[in-house]
Amino acid sequence: MNPTTDSLIVNVSPNPFTSKFKVSVLSTQEEDSSLNIYNVYGQAIQRNAFRLREGINEIEMNGEELAAGLYYLHYRTAVSRIFIIIRMVKN
C-alpha cells in the first residue's frame, strides 16, 4: 500500500449482524468513498456514499431491512481507486 494515497477497512462489526453494523476505515487523506451492499446474486441492495477524513472513520450502516443471509460489502475510494469486498452475514 502507498501510505500517502491508500485507505484500509480496519473492521466490520458485528459480523454476523442483526440490524446495524459499523465499518471502520483508516484513511491517509480526505476522499470520497462508497460502501455498497450486494446480495449473493450480485444485485445492489444498498448504495452509500461517504466523504472520508484523514484518520479513522467510523460509519454506521443500517441492515435492518435486509433478510437473513449472506451479503457482500463493496468498498471503493474515488482518488486512490481501492476496491475491497467483505463477506457479511445477517442473522
N, C-alpha and C positions, 0 to 999 in steps of 0.2 A: 504494500500500500504506500502511496505517496502521502506523507503526513500533511502536506500543505493543501491537498485538494480532496481528500477522501473522507468519507464518513462510514460509520460502522454501527450496525444494530448490536447493542450490548445485551439486551434482554427482552423477551416477550413473556409476560407473566400475568396471571397464572396460565399455564398450558398443561393440561386441558383447562378451559374456562367455561363458565356457565352463563354469564351475561356480559360483563365488561372485562377488558384486559388492558394492560399497559405495555406500550412499546417504548423502550429506552434507546435513544440513538446518540452516539457520540459523534459530533461534527467538528471539523477543524476550521470551518468557515460558515458564514451565513449563506444559505442557498435554499432554493425551492426543492421540495421533495413530494413524492406521492406514496401513500400506503393504500393499496387496493386489495380487497379480499375476493378470492375466486373459489368456486366450488370445484369438486373433483372432475366436472365436465368442462372446466375452463371458462365457465360463464362468470362475468364480473358481478359480484353481489353488492359490493360497496366500493365507491371511489372517493378517496380523501386526499386533499392537497394541503400541505403544510409549509410554512416558512421556518426552516431550522435556524437556530442561532448558534454561534460558536460555543462549544462545550456540550454538556449532557442535556438532551431534550427528552422530556417525558410526555408521551402522547397517550391520552386515554381514548380507547376505541370502544364503541358500543356494538356488542354482538347479540343483544337481547332478541332481535327479530330473526336470528339465524336458527335454522333447525339443527338438532344434534347431528354431528357428523364431522367429516374431515374437510378442512379448508386450507387454502394456501394464501399467505400474506406476501404480496409482491411489493418490495420496497425499491424505489428508484429515485435518484437525485438528478437534478437538471444540469448542474455545472460539471460535476465530476463523473457523471454517467455511470454510477454504480447501480447494479441491478442484483437484488438478493431475493430468494424465495425461501420462506419459512413455512413448514408444515405445522398446522394448529388443529386442535381437536376441541369441539364443543360438546360438553356432556348434556 
